[in-house]
């Protein structure tokens, strides 16, 4: 249904997560976005075209 996406994948040669402090705002935003229920994105789902990335 959705293209495979992994938030913890390392795409760059350098893992940028080690450069961030443990209390960095990026982790807070990530946690907030991960708490959104998948049902909230149901209206954006389409059956045609290229599969979308997971919301």
Buried (B, 14 or more C-beta within 10 A) or exposed (E): EEEEEEEEEEEEEEEEEEEEEEEEEEEEEEEEEEEEEEEEEEEEEEEEEEEEEEE
